[in-house]
Amino acid sequence: MDSMPSHLLTVGFDLDMTLIDSRPGIKAAYLALSAETGTPIDTDLVVSRLGPPVDEELRNWFPADVVAATADRYREIYPTYAIAPSLALPGARESVAAIRERGGRAIVVTAKHRPSAELHLAHLGIEPDAVIGGLWAEAKGRALREHGAHVYVGDHTGDIRGARTAGALSVAVTTGPCDAEELRAAGADVVLSSLTDFPSWLEGYAAR
């Protein structure tokens, strides 16, 4: 088979626990929200299961009739508490660079509020070609299709569902809440220990 034309290469990435370790920042934001509302929140439990939208997590701690307003407040305070403590995961910058070196495009498709996602990426010096926020699981497939993504990289079974919905190859990393066995059982096409393995995997994929 001929090598894949490099200009056709489009790779999507999830954000939390795929490109960035946002646990310290999210924990700080939830602690601030807990203090402000007087509602106890087990922040260690929260950051152990990142992936779904904030509204889904807040349902575990707040009455249903205040979840939407509380989610809005969380997004308001998020930049103050969550951006500075969060770090790029190993291999994140190198993975985006590897795509660019092949003339490809790197996009971020995340459940996170898009302005917050953009703040994280700017703070860490990661510059994707597009950032699409507010999408989870199968809904991510819509954005991936619109951008012509061949590959979607994520850390959660919901990311695998998004990739499959888009007809994209699902590359999973074990840096998030799901281990390799769970990711494979959910249908991941490729499982990597972290993004440090992604550039070499991409080289082989592009050659095929």
VOGU-3710 file (C-alpha; in Angstrom, 3 decimals, decimal comma):
1> mdsmpshllt> 0,000/0,000/0,000  1,243/3,497/-0,773  2,171/5,735/2,109  -0,658/7,887/3,362  -0,452/11,420/1,921  0,766/13,475/4,863  -1,564/16,388/4,167  -4,549/14,103/4,777  -3,452/13,157/8,276  -5,817/14,520/10,937
11> vgfdldmtli> -5,545/13,325/14,517  -7,941/14,226/17,300  -7,009/14,245/20,977  -9,011/14,256/24,159  -7,732/16,811/26,690  -7,988/15,753/30,364  -5,606/12,893/31,184  -4,716/12,485/27,512  -2,835/15,693/26,730  -2,846/17,254/30,193
21> dsrpgikaay> -2,868/16,167/33,811  -5,622/18,456/35,018  -6,193/16,642/38,316  -4,450/19,254/40,517  -6,366/22,103/38,885  -9,736/20,384/38,877  -9,285/19,384/42,504  -8,542/23,014/43,394  -11,625/24,205/41,502  -13,876/21,668/43,235
31> lalsaetgtp> -12,444/22,580/46,628  -13,273/26,226/45,931  -16,769/25,279/44,777  -17,274/23,177/47,898  -16,172/26,031/50,141  -18,379/28,532/48,344  -21,528/26,379/48,360  -20,988/24,656/51,699  -21,467/21,308/49,996  -19,001/18,529/50,872
41> idtdlvvsrl> -17,291/17,074/47,770  -14,830/14,187/47,766  -12,372/15,844/45,420  -10,001/12,856/45,342  -12,869/10,710/44,091  -13,788/13,346/41,515  -10,313/13,474/39,981  -10,044/9,680/39,942  -12,790/9,454/37,305  -12,308/12,406/34,952
51> gppvdeelrn> -13,849/12,201/31,509  -17,601/12,827/31,559  -18,991/16,390/31,543  -18,951/18,384/34,757  -22,757/18,259/34,993  -22,616/14,476/35,353  -20,107/14,700/38,193  -22,029/17,449/39,993  -25,142/15,254/40,116  -23,293/13,149/42,664
61> wfpadvvaat> -23,021/16,094/45,062  -25,855/18,551/44,359  -29,652/18,314/44,003  -30,783/17,941/40,399  -32,504/21,325/40,344  -29,271/23,238/41,034  -26,826/21,216/38,917  -27,042/23,446/35,845  -26,472/26,646/37,814  -23,683/25,028/39,825
71> adryreiypt> -21,995/23,873/36,617  -22,132/27,441/35,326  -20,516/28,664/38,541  -17,822/25,971/38,306  -16,969/27,141/34,797  -16,783/30,745/36,031  -14,277/29,987/38,777  -12,371/27,353/36,802  -9,803/29,694/35,193  -8,859/31,133/38,597
81> yaiapslalp> -8,097/27,784/40,209  -7,516/25,130/37,558  -5,202/26,455/34,860  -1,925/27,143/36,653  -1,639/23,831/38,593  -2,351/21,610/35,562  0,553/20,123/33,606  1,192/18,705/30,155  1,430/14,925/30,213  4,686/13,362/28,986
91> garesvaair> 4,752/13,164/25,205  1,903/15,616/24,641  3,899/18,330/22,901  5,985/15,773/21,012  2,864/14,010/19,743  1,387/17,209/18,319  4,786/18,053/16,804  5,006/14,601/15,179  1,702/15,210/13,411  2,804/18,636/12,230
101> erggraivvt> 6,085/17,220/10,933  4,025/15,053/8,600  2,013/18,011/7,381  -0,979/16,865/9,375  -3,516/18,564/11,613  -4,008/18,046/15,338  -7,378/18,885/16,859  -8,686/18,671/20,424  -12,202/17,336/21,028  -13,152/17,430/24,689
111> akhrpsaelh> -16,095/17,434/27,068  -14,554/20,449/28,765  -15,919/23,972/28,274  -14,053/25,191/25,168  -12,758/28,476/26,664  -11,305/26,527/29,589  -9,701/24,007/27,245  -8,154/26,824/25,239  -6,759/28,407/28,410  -5,099/25,134/29,381
121> lahlgiepda> -3,533/24,669/25,973  -2,297/28,250/25,734  -0,832/28,089/29,236  1,074/24,910/28,357  2,174/26,000/24,889  0,252/23,295/23,045  -1,219/24,686/19,833  -3,746/22,451/18,049  -5,349/23,473/14,779  -8,825/23,469/16,320
131> vigglwaeak> -10,422/23,049/19,743  -13,961/21,700/20,054  -15,491/21,571/23,527  -18,647/20,425/25,248  -18,801/16,988/23,579  -18,755/13,614/25,295  -18,593/10,012/24,092  -20,595/9,415/20,900  -21,184/13,164/20,477  -17,447/13,579/19,903
141> gralrehgah> -17,892/11,591/16,713  -19,713/14,475/15,070  -16,771/16,851/15,433  -14,303/14,170/14,435  -16,236/13,509/11,237  -16,563/17,208/10,463  -12,792/17,611/10,716  -12,029/14,419/8,807  -10,135/12,824/11,683  -8,489/9,511/10,878
151> vyvgdhtgdi> -7,428/8,843/14,471  -8,800/9,828/17,861  -6,589/9,544/20,930  -8,170/9,367/24,380  -7,922/7,799/27,806  -11,541/6,838/28,519  -14,003/4,290/27,170  -16,167/7,268/26,186  -13,366/8,394/23,858  -13,387/4,989/22,202
161> rgartagals> -17,114/5,306/21,598  -16,534/8,719/20,036  -13,846/7,357/17,719  -16,012/4,442/16,632  -18,971/6,737/15,988  -16,750/8,761/13,643  -15,267/5,705/11,954  -11,829/6,800/13,209  -9,088/4,573/14,559  -9,239/4,529/18,349
171> vavttgpcda> -5,871/4,982/20,058  -6,161/4,759/23,840  -3,624/5,744/26,481  -3,603/4,364/30,019  -2,856/7,724/31,656  -6,492/8,222/32,708  -9,012/6,291/34,814  -9,241/3,241/32,532  -6,614/0,500/32,430  -5,437/-1,342/29,327
181> eelraagadv> -7,801/-4,272/29,822  -10,833/-2,005/30,136  -9,797/0,034/27,087  -9,292/-3,074/24,953  -12,611/-4,524/26,114  -14,307/-1,275/25,042  -12,918/-1,680/21,527  -9,717/0,366/21,386  -7,768/-0,445/18,228  -4,440/0,498/19,832
191> vlssltdfps> -3,484/0,853/23,508  -0,379/2,824/24,499  1,034/3,329/27,977  1,305/7,071/27,359  1,762/9,659/24,622  5,509/9,124/24,826  4,827/6,061/22,638  2,656/7,954/20,167  5,281/9,448/17,787  6,828/6,040/17,063
201> wlegyaar> 3,381/4,480/16,652  2,419/7,299/14,280  5,497/6,658/12,172  4,425/3,075/11,630  0,810/4,020/11,011  1,740/6,638/8,407  4,069/4,170/6,652  1,165/1,744/6,274
//
